[in-house]
Amino acid sequence: MSTTVENIQRQISENPILIYMKGTPQLPQCGFSAQTVQALMACGERFAFVNVLDNPDIRAELPKVANWPTFPQLWVEGELVGGCDIVVEMYQSGELEPLIKDAAARAQASEGDGDA
């Protein structure tokens, strides 16, 4: 297994809320990343991000790992939630915020139990 794949798996396992995107949350480099990050930020919880434009190895390998060809990709608690359309749809339907808040609450709870 390549170190890039191991790195991706580590990022996904260590970050309860993670978005792989083009650009950064403050400066998205594509409209789909911008829309996804806006929906995520509206949920009011901290999240990690990886700028795939700065990480061409991750940009090349992640679609194979995720079996999802495009960016952005939102991962919550080790599971791929989806890309822009899915995340925005979930936000509009009210499904995204509880998912994000629950993941953030579980992450905070586990930080306090000595397992970290």
DSSP file (Angstrom, degrees, kcal/mol; ACC not computed):
  #  RESIDUE AA STRUCTURE BP1 BP2  ACC     N-H-->O    O-->H-N    N-H-->O    O-->H-N    TCO  KAPPA ALPHA  PHI   PSI    X-CA   Y-CA   Z-CA
    1    1 A M              0   0    0      0, 0.0     2,-0.0     0, 0.0     0, 0.0   0.000 360.0 360.0 360.0 138.0    0.0    0.0    0.0
    2    2 A S     >  -     0   0    0      1,-0.1     4,-2.0     4,-0.0     5,-0.2  -0.345 360.0-120.8 -75.8 156.7    1.3    3.4   -0.9
    3    3 A T  H  > S+     0   0    0      1,-0.2     4,-2.6     2,-0.2     5,-0.1   0.816 113.1  60.2 -65.4 -29.2    2.1    6.0    1.7
    4    4 A T  H  > S+     0   0    0      2,-0.2     4,-2.5     1,-0.2    -1,-0.2   0.936 105.9  46.3 -63.4 -45.1   -0.4    8.3    0.0
    5    5 A V  H  > S+     0   0    0      2,-0.2     4,-2.6     1,-0.2    -2,-0.2   0.917 113.3  49.2 -63.7 -42.6   -3.2    5.9    0.6
    6    6 A E  H  X S+     0   0    0     -4,-2.0     4,-2.4     2,-0.2    -1,-0.2   0.907 110.5  51.5 -61.2 -41.3   -2.1    5.4    4.2
    7    7 A N  H  X S+     0   0    0     -4,-2.6     4,-2.6     2,-0.2    -2,-0.2   0.921 110.2  48.3 -61.1 -45.8   -2.0    9.1    4.7
    8    8 A I  H  X S+     0   0    0     -4,-2.5     4,-2.6     1,-0.2    -2,-0.2   0.935 112.0  49.2 -60.0 -47.6   -5.5    9.5    3.3
    9    9 A Q  H  X S+     0   0    0     -4,-2.6     4,-2.2     1,-0.2    -1,-0.2   0.883 111.5  49.5 -62.4 -37.9   -6.8    6.7    5.6
   10   10 A R  H  X S+     0   0    0     -4,-2.4     4,-2.5     2,-0.2    -1,-0.2   0.929 110.5  49.9 -65.6 -45.2   -5.1    8.4    8.6
   11   11 A Q  H  X S+     0   0    0     -4,-2.6     4,-1.3     1,-0.2    -2,-0.2   0.924 112.8  47.3 -58.2 -45.0   -6.6   11.8    7.7
   12   12 A I  H  < S+     0   0    0     -4,-2.6    66,-0.5     1,-0.2    -1,-0.2   0.897 115.9  44.0 -65.9 -40.3  -10.0   10.2    7.5
   13   13 A S  H  < S+     0   0    0     -4,-2.2    -1,-0.2    -5,-0.2    -2,-0.2   0.821 115.8  46.8 -75.8 -29.5   -9.7    8.3   10.7
   14   14 A E  H  < S+     0   0    0     -4,-2.5    -1,-0.2    -5,-0.2    -2,-0.2   0.646 106.3  60.9 -87.9 -14.7   -8.2   11.2   12.7
   15   15 A N     <  -     0   0    0     -4,-1.3    63,-0.4    -5,-0.2     3,-0.2  -0.925  61.7-163.4-119.4 110.0  -10.6   13.9   11.7
   16   16 A P  S    S+     0   0    0      0, 0.0    61,-2.9     0, 0.0     2,-0.4   0.819  89.7  31.4 -62.7 -29.6  -14.3   13.4   12.5
   17   17 A I  E    S+A   76   0A   0     59,-0.2    31,-3.0    60,-0.1     2,-0.4  -0.959  81.1 162.7-130.8 113.9  -15.3   16.0   10.0
   18   18 A L  E     -Ab  75  48A   0     57,-2.8    57,-3.5    -2,-0.4     2,-0.5  -0.994  20.0-166.1-138.4 132.2  -13.1   16.3    7.0
   19   19 A I  E     -Ab  74  49A   0     29,-2.1    31,-2.2    -2,-0.4     2,-0.6  -0.980   9.7-155.3-120.6 128.1  -13.5   17.9    3.6
   20   20 A Y  E     +Ab  73  50A   0     53,-2.8    53,-2.2    -2,-0.5     2,-0.3  -0.900  39.4 155.3 -93.5 121.2  -11.2   17.3    0.7
   21   21 A M  E     - b   0  51A   0     29,-2.6    31,-2.8    -2,-0.6     2,-0.8  -0.888  52.2 -99.3-144.2 168.4  -11.6   20.3   -1.5
   22   22 A K  S    S-     0   0    0     -2,-0.3     7,-3.1    29,-0.2     8,-0.6  -0.865  96.2 -11.4 -93.7 112.6  -10.0   22.6   -4.1
   23   23 A G  B    S-D   28   0B   0     -2,-0.8    -2,-0.2     5,-0.3    30,-0.1  -0.660  99.3 -60.2  97.7-157.0   -8.6   25.5   -2.2
   24   24 A T        -     0   0    0      3,-1.2     3,-0.3    -2,-0.2    13,-0.1  -0.815  44.7-103.7-123.9 163.9   -9.3   26.4    1.4
   25   25 A P  S    S+     0   0    0      0, 0.0    -1,-0.1     0, 0.0    16,-0.1   0.868 125.4  45.4 -56.5 -34.4  -12.5   27.2    3.3
   26   26 A Q  S    S+     0   0    0      1,-0.2    -3,-0.0    -3,-0.0     8,-0.0   0.783 129.9  23.2 -77.8 -26.9  -11.5   30.9    3.3
   27   27 A L  S    S-     0   0    0     -3,-0.3    -3,-1.2     0, 0.0    -1,-0.2  -0.544  77.9-169.4-141.3  70.7  -10.5   30.8   -0.4
   28   28 A P  B     -D   23   0B   0      0, 0.0    -5,-0.3     0, 0.0     3,-0.1  -0.330  13.2-151.7 -63.0 144.7  -12.2   28.0   -2.3
   29   29 A Q  S    S+     0   0    0     -7,-3.1     2,-0.3     1,-0.1    -6,-0.2   0.327  75.1  36.1-103.2   5.9  -10.8   27.4   -5.8
   30   30 A C  S  > S-     0   0    0     -8,-0.6     4,-2.2     1,-0.1     5,-0.1  -0.987  79.2-118.3-152.8 156.6  -14.0   26.1   -7.4
   31   31 A G  H  > S+     0   0    0     -2,-0.3     4,-2.5     1,-0.2     5,-0.2   0.846 112.3  54.1 -63.0 -36.4  -17.7   26.7   -7.1
   32   32 A F  H  > S+     0   0    0      2,-0.2     4,-2.2     1,-0.2    -1,-0.2   0.919 110.3  46.5 -66.8 -42.5  -18.5   23.2   -5.9
   33   33 A S  H  > S+     0   0    0      2,-0.2     4,-2.6     1,-0.2     5,-0.2   0.900 111.9  52.8 -63.4 -40.1  -16.0   23.5   -3.1
   34   34 A A  H  X S+     0   0    0     -4,-2.2     4,-2.0     1,-0.2    -2,-0.2   0.926 111.1  45.4 -61.9 -46.1  -17.3   26.9   -2.2
   35   35 A Q  H  X S+     0   0    0     -4,-2.5     4,-2.0     2,-0.2    -1,-0.2   0.909 114.4  48.4 -64.6 -42.2  -20.9   25.7   -2.0
   36   36 A T  H  X S+     0   0    0     -4,-2.2     4,-2.2     1,-0.2    -2,-0.2   0.923 112.3  47.8 -65.6 -44.5  -20.0   22.6    0.1
   37   37 A V  H  X S+     0   0    0     -4,-2.6     4,-3.0     1,-0.2    -1,-0.2   0.856 108.7  54.9 -67.3 -34.9  -17.9   24.6    2.5
   38   38 A Q  H  X S+     0   0    0     -4,-2.0     4,-1.9    -5,-0.2    -1,-0.2   0.925 109.8  46.5 -63.7 -43.3  -20.6   27.2    3.0
   39   39 A A  H  X S+     0   0    0     -4,-2.0     4,-0.5     2,-0.2    -2,-0.2   0.911 114.9  47.6 -63.6 -41.8  -23.1   24.5    3.9
   40   40 A L  H ><>S+     0   0    0     -4,-2.2     3,-1.2     1,-0.2     5,-0.6   0.923 111.4  49.4 -65.9 -45.1  -20.6   22.9    6.3
   41   41 A M  H ><5S+     0   0    0     -4,-3.0     3,-1.6     1,-0.3    -1,-0.2   0.833 101.9  63.6 -64.6 -31.9  -19.7   26.3    7.9
   42   42 A A  H 3<5S+     0   0    0     -4,-1.9    -1,-0.3     1,-0.3    -2,-0.2   0.707  91.1  66.6 -65.9 -18.6  -23.4   27.0    8.4
   43   43 A C  T <<5S-     0   0    0     -3,-1.2    -1,-0.3    -4,-0.5    -2,-0.2   0.662 103.9-133.5 -77.6 -16.1  -23.5   24.0   10.7
   44   44 A G  T < 5 +     0   0    0     -3,-1.6     2,-0.3    -4,-0.3    -3,-0.1   0.654  61.0 117.9  80.2  17.2  -21.2   25.9   13.1
   45   45 A E      < -     0   0    0     -5,-0.6    -1,-0.2     1,-0.0     2,-0.1  -0.847  67.3-104.8-116.0 154.7  -18.7   23.2   14.0
   46   46 A R        +     0   0    0     -2,-0.3     2,-0.3    58,-0.0   -29,-0.0  -0.460  42.6 179.3 -71.8 147.5  -15.0   23.0   13.4
   47   47 A F        -     0   0    0     -2,-0.1     2,-0.2   -31,-0.1   -29,-0.2  -0.985  24.6-121.4-146.8 156.5  -13.8   20.8   10.6
   48   48 A A  E     -b   18   0A   0    -31,-3.0   -29,-2.1    -2,-0.3     2,-0.3  -0.613  27.5-166.7 -93.2 157.2  -10.6   19.8    9.0
   49   49 A F  E     -b   19   0A   0     -2,-0.2     2,-0.4   -31,-0.2   -29,-0.2  -0.988  15.5-155.1-142.5 154.7   -9.8   20.3    5.3
   50   50 A V  E     -b   20   0A   0    -31,-2.2   -29,-2.6    -2,-0.3     2,-0.9  -0.996  17.8-140.7-127.1 125.0   -7.2   19.1    2.8
   51   51 A N  E >>  -b   21   0A   0     -2,-0.4     3,-1.0   -31,-0.2     4,-0.5  -0.757  12.0-165.4 -84.1 107.0   -6.6   21.3   -0.3
   52   52 A V  T 34 S+     0   0    0    -31,-2.8     7,-0.4    -2,-0.9   -30,-0.2   0.694  85.0  65.8 -70.9 -16.7   -6.2   18.7   -3.1
   53   53 A L  T 34 S+     0   0    0    -32,-0.5    -1,-0.3     1,-0.2   -31,-0.1   0.826 105.8  43.2 -71.2 -29.4   -4.6   21.4   -5.3
   54   54 A D  T <4 S+     0   0    0     -3,-1.0    -1,-0.2     1,-0.2    -2,-0.2   0.544 116.7  50.8 -86.8  -8.7   -1.7   21.5   -2.9
   55   55 A N     X  +     0   0    0     -4,-0.5     4,-2.6     1,-0.1     3,-0.5  -0.654  60.3 170.1-131.2  74.4   -1.6   17.7   -2.6
   56   56 A P  H  > S+     0   0    0      0, 0.0     4,-1.9     0, 0.0     5,-0.1   0.806  79.4  57.6 -60.8 -29.3   -1.5   16.2   -6.2
   57   57 A D  H  > S+     0   0    0      2,-0.2     4,-2.1     1,-0.2     5,-0.2   0.923 110.1  43.2 -66.3 -42.2   -0.8   12.8   -4.8
   58   58 A I  H  > S+     0   0    0     -3,-0.5     4,-2.9     2,-0.2    -1,-0.2   0.906 111.3  55.4 -67.6 -40.9   -4.0   12.9   -2.7
   59   59 A R  H  < S+     0   0    0     -4,-2.6    -1,-0.2    -7,-0.4    -2,-0.2   0.871 113.1  42.7 -59.1 -35.7   -5.9   14.3   -5.6
   60   60 A A  H  < S+     0   0    0     -4,-1.9     4,-0.3    -5,-0.2    -1,-0.2   0.867 122.4  36.3 -78.0 -37.5   -4.8   11.4   -7.7
   61   61 A E  H >X S+     0   0    0     -4,-2.1     4,-1.9    -5,-0.1     3,-1.1   0.831  99.7  71.9 -89.4 -34.4   -5.4    8.6   -5.1
   62   62 A L  H 3X S+     0   0    0     -4,-2.9     4,-3.4     1,-0.3     5,-0.4   0.867  91.4  58.2 -57.3 -42.1   -8.4    9.7   -3.1
   63   63 A P  H 3>>S+     0   0    0      0, 0.0     4,-1.2     0, 0.0     5,-1.0   0.860 109.8  46.5 -57.4 -31.7  -11.0    9.0   -5.9
   64   64 A K  H <45S+     0   0    0     -3,-1.1    -2,-0.2    -4,-0.3    -3,-0.1   0.910 114.8  45.8 -73.4 -42.4   -9.7    5.3   -5.9
   65   65 A V  H  <5S+     0   0    0     -4,-1.9    -3,-0.2     1,-0.2    -1,-0.1   0.931 123.0  35.6 -63.3 -45.6   -9.9    5.1   -2.1
   66   66 A A  H  <5S-     0   0    0     -4,-3.4    -1,-0.2     2,-0.2    -2,-0.2   0.661  96.9-133.9 -83.4 -17.4  -13.3    6.6   -1.9
   67   67 A N  T  <5S+     0   0    0     -4,-1.2    -3,-0.2    -5,-0.4    -2,-0.1   0.887  73.8 116.2  56.5  39.5  -14.7    5.2   -5.1
   68   68 A W      < -     0   0    0     -5,-1.0    -2,-0.2    -6,-0.3    -1,-0.2  -0.971  55.5-157.3-139.9 118.0  -15.9    8.7   -5.8
   69   69 A P        +     0   0    0      0, 0.0     2,-0.2     0, 0.0    -5,-0.1   0.661  62.3  56.3 -79.7 -16.4  -14.4   10.5   -8.8
   70   70 A T  S    S-     0   0    0      2,-0.1    -2,-0.0    -7,-0.1     0, 0.0  -0.630  74.9 -87.9-119.7 169.5  -14.9   14.2   -8.0
   71   71 A F  S    S+     0   0    0     -2,-0.2     2,-0.2     2,-0.0   -50,-0.1  -0.916  84.2  53.0-120.2 151.0  -14.1   16.9   -5.4
   72   72 A P        -     0   0    0      0, 0.0     2,-0.4     0, 0.0    12,-0.3   0.497  64.2-177.3 -76.9 166.0  -15.1   18.1   -2.9
   73   73 A Q  E     -A   20   0A   0    -53,-2.2   -53,-2.8    -2,-0.2     2,-0.5  -0.994  12.3-154.6-130.5 125.5  -15.6   15.1   -0.7
   74   74 A L  E     -AC  19  82A   0      8,-2.6     7,-3.2    -2,-0.4     8,-1.1  -0.889  10.8-170.4-101.6 126.1  -17.1   15.4    2.8
   75   75 A W  E     -AC  18  80A   0    -57,-3.5   -57,-2.8    -2,-0.5     2,-0.5  -0.958   3.2-173.4-115.2 131.5  -16.2   12.6    5.2
   76   76 A V  E >  S-AC  17  79A   0      3,-2.6     3,-1.7    -2,-0.4   -59,-0.2  -0.985  72.3 -18.7-128.5 121.1  -17.9   12.3    8.6
   77   77 A E  T 3  S-     0   0    0    -61,-2.9    -1,-0.1    -2,-0.5   -60,-0.1   0.888 129.0 -49.0  50.0  46.6  -16.6    9.8   11.2
   78   78 A G  T 3  S+     0   0    0    -66,-0.5     2,-0.4   -63,-0.4    -1,-0.3   0.449 116.7 109.3  81.2   0.0  -14.8    7.8    8.6
   79   79 A E  E <  S-C   76   0A   0     -3,-1.7    -3,-2.6   -67,-0.1     2,-0.6  -0.906  71.3-121.2-113.2 137.5  -17.7    7.6    6.1
   80   80 A L  E     -C   75   0A   0     -2,-0.4    -5,-0.2    -5,-0.2     3,-0.1  -0.647  25.5-177.1 -73.3 119.0  -17.9    9.4    2.8
   81   81 A V  E     -     0   0A   0     -7,-3.2     2,-0.3    -2,-0.6    -1,-0.2   0.906  44.9-109.7 -81.2 -47.0  -21.0   11.6    2.9
   82   82 A G  E     -C   74   0A   0     -8,-1.1    -8,-2.6     4,-0.1    -1,-0.3  -0.954  31.6 -62.3 149.3-166.7  -20.7   12.8   -0.7
   83   83 A G     >  -     0   0    0     -2,-0.3     4,-2.7   -10,-0.2     5,-0.2  -0.105  69.9 -59.4-102.7-159.6  -19.9   15.7   -2.8
   84   84 A C  H  > S+     0   0    0    -12,-0.3     4,-2.9     1,-0.2     5,-0.3   0.904 128.0  47.8 -55.0 -54.1  -21.4   19.1   -3.4
   85   85 A D  H  > S+     0   0    0      1,-0.2     4,-2.3     2,-0.2    -1,-0.2   0.916 116.0  44.2 -58.9 -45.6  -24.9   18.2   -4.6
   86   86 A I  H  > S+     0   0    0      2,-0.2     4,-2.7     1,-0.2    -1,-0.2   0.932 115.5  47.2 -65.6 -47.0  -25.4   15.7   -1.8
   87   87 A V  H  X S+     0   0    0     -4,-2.7     4,-2.4     2,-0.2    -2,-0.2   0.922 114.5  46.0 -63.3 -45.3  -24.0   18.0    1.0
   88   88 A V  H  X S+     0   0    0     -4,-2.9     4,-2.6    -5,-0.2    -1,-0.2   0.911 113.6  49.9 -65.1 -41.6  -26.1   21.0   -0.2
   89   89 A E  H  X S+     0   0    0     -4,-2.3     4,-2.1    -5,-0.3     6,-0.2   0.920 111.6  48.5 -60.5 -44.6  -29.2   18.9   -0.5
   90   90 A M  H  X>S+     0   0    0     -4,-2.7     5,-1.9     1,-0.2     6,-1.6   0.882 111.6  50.2 -64.4 -38.1  -28.6   17.5    3.0
   91   91 A Y  H ><5S+     0   0    0     -4,-2.4     3,-0.9     4,-0.2    -2,-0.2   0.942 111.5  47.4 -64.0 -46.8  -28.1   21.0    4.3
   92   92 A Q  H 3<5S+     0   0    0     -4,-2.6    -2,-0.2     1,-0.3    -1,-0.2   0.833 113.0  48.7 -65.9 -32.4  -31.3   22.3    2.7
   93   93 A S  H 3<5S-     0   0    0     -4,-2.1    -1,-0.3    -5,-0.2    -2,-0.2   0.560 115.7-114.0 -84.6  -7.7  -33.3   19.4    4.0
   94   94 A G  T <<5S+     0   0    0     -3,-0.9    -3,-0.2    -4,-0.7    -4,-0.1   0.523  88.4 110.1  89.4   5.0  -32.0   19.8    7.5
   95   95 A E     >< +     0   0    0     -5,-1.9     4,-1.3    -6,-0.2    -4,-0.2   0.791  67.3  60.2 -82.5 -29.0  -30.1   16.5    7.6
   96   96 A L  H  > S+     0   0    0     -6,-1.6     4,-2.6     1,-0.2     5,-0.2   0.926  96.6  56.0 -70.3 -46.0  -26.5   17.9    7.5
   97   97 A E  H  > S+     0   0    0     -7,-0.3     4,-3.1     1,-0.2     5,-0.3   0.918 108.6  45.2 -59.8 -48.3  -26.5   20.0   10.7
   98   98 A P  H  > S+     0   0    0      0, 0.0     4,-2.6     0, 0.0     5,-0.2   0.899 113.2  52.4 -62.7 -36.0  -27.5   17.2   13.1
   99   99 A L  H  X S+     0   0    0     -4,-1.3     4,-1.9     2,-0.2    -2,-0.2   0.937 115.0  41.1 -60.7 -46.5  -25.0   14.8   11.4
  100  100 A I  H  X S+     0   0    0     -4,-2.6     4,-2.4     2,-0.2     5,-0.2   0.920 116.1  48.6 -69.0 -45.5  -22.2   17.4   11.8
  101  101 A K  H  X S+     0   0    0     -4,-3.1     4,-2.4    -5,-0.2    -2,-0.2   0.901 112.0  49.4 -64.1 -40.9  -23.2   18.4   15.3
  102  102 A D  H  X S+     0   0    0     -4,-2.6     4,-2.5    -5,-0.3    -1,-0.2   0.915 111.8  48.4 -64.1 -43.2  -23.4   14.8   16.5
  103  103 A A  H  X S+     0   0    0     -4,-1.9     4,-2.2    -5,-0.2    -2,-0.2   0.911 112.9  48.0 -63.3 -42.1  -20.0   14.0   15.0
  104  104 A A  H  X S+     0   0    0     -4,-2.4     4,-2.3     2,-0.2    -2,-0.2   0.904 111.9  49.6 -65.2 -41.4  -18.5   17.1   16.7
  105  105 A A  H  X S+     0   0    0     -4,-2.4     4,-2.3     2,-0.2    -2,-0.2   0.914 111.8  47.9 -65.5 -42.7  -20.1   16.2   20.0
  106  106 A R  H  X S+     0   0    0     -4,-2.5     4,-2.3     2,-0.2    -1,-0.2   0.893 111.2  51.5 -64.8 -38.7  -18.8   12.6   19.9
  107  107 A A  H  X S+     0   0    0     -4,-2.2     4,-1.6     2,-0.2    -2,-0.2   0.915 111.1  47.1 -64.5 -42.5  -15.3   13.8   19.0
  108  108 A Q  H  X S+     0   0    0     -4,-2.3     4,-0.9     1,-0.2    -2,-0.2   0.896 112.0  50.8 -65.7 -39.8  -15.3   16.2   21.9
  109  109 A A  H >< S+     0   0    0     -4,-2.3     3,-0.5     1,-0.2     4,-0.3   0.901 110.4  48.7 -64.8 -40.7  -16.5   13.5   24.3
  110  110 A S  H ><>S+     0   0    0     -4,-2.3     3,-1.0     1,-0.2     5,-0.6   0.792 103.1  62.0 -73.0 -25.9  -13.8   11.1   23.1
  111  111 A E  H ><5S+     0   0    0     -4,-1.6     3,-0.5     1,-0.2    -1,-0.2   0.816 104.4  50.2 -65.5 -28.5  -11.1   13.7   23.6
  112  112 A G  T <<5S+     0   0    0     -4,-0.9    -1,-0.2    -3,-0.5    -2,-0.2   0.485  94.3  72.3 -89.3  -2.7  -11.9   13.8   27.2
  113  113 A D  T < 5S-     0   0    0     -3,-1.0    -1,-0.2    -4,-0.3    -2,-0.1   0.348 105.3-109.8-101.4   8.9  -11.8   10.1   28.0
  114  114 A G  T < 5S+     0   0    0     -3,-0.5    -3,-0.1    -4,-0.2    -2,-0.1   0.481  90.9 107.7  85.9   0.9   -8.1    9.5   27.8
  115  115 A D      <       0   0    0     -5,-0.6    -4,-0.1     1,-0.2    -3,-0.1   0.666 360.0 360.0 -83.4 -16.4   -8.1    7.5   24.6
  116  116 A A              0   0    0     -6,-0.4    -1,-0.2    -5,-0.2    -5,-0.1   0.508 360.0 360.0 -64.9 360.0   -6.6   10.3   22.5
